[in-house]
Amino acid sequence: MNVEHIKSIIEAVLFAWSDPLSIKELSKVLELDLKTTERIIATMIDEFNYTKRGIQIIRMNEYVQLATKPEHFEYIQRLLEPKQNKGLTQAALETLAIIAYKQPIPKGEIESIRGVKCDKAISTLIEKELIEEKGRLEKTGRPIVYGTTIVFLKTFGLNSIDDLPPISEFQMLTEDEEEIKDIFNR
């Protein structure tokens, strides 16, 4: 199989799959080694950008997905019926930030940082697939620990969790917010 044929197959598979697909799984489907598959995908990403196509291949950790380019959003939106997309509450956003920066983290520690219960916020974040259970701690009660998902990375345009800006870059406006900064720096 020549490289152009492989690229065509990758594009077709990503289009048909629609969700993020692991590069490892893609290499199995193609019957290629992982390094070759990664090299071809990197080339395709560059080619899509160079030819200014309306679609792109986005990479999130070890996953790839075919997606439209953000600059075409308004045109795509015109085709879609208006939807009520309820955003996240302040509590859910705070909980998500804590999980993103401190993961894997148990609910008890999240509640300790926030100073309030967070059952509803965690439930909402799981429902929106922004966080997931990452396992259990080996201590009394074996509490569940939470972490972010591929959907989180995609939603916030991150390649990996390492792309989050350091907490030190946030401008703190009040003394309470200074205390939050201290909590994250522990």
Summary of the structure (lengths in Angstrom):
residues: 186
radius of gyration: 20.0
end to end distance: 53.1
largest distance: 62.7
contacts: 449
relative contact order: 0.09
helix: 55%
strand: 15%
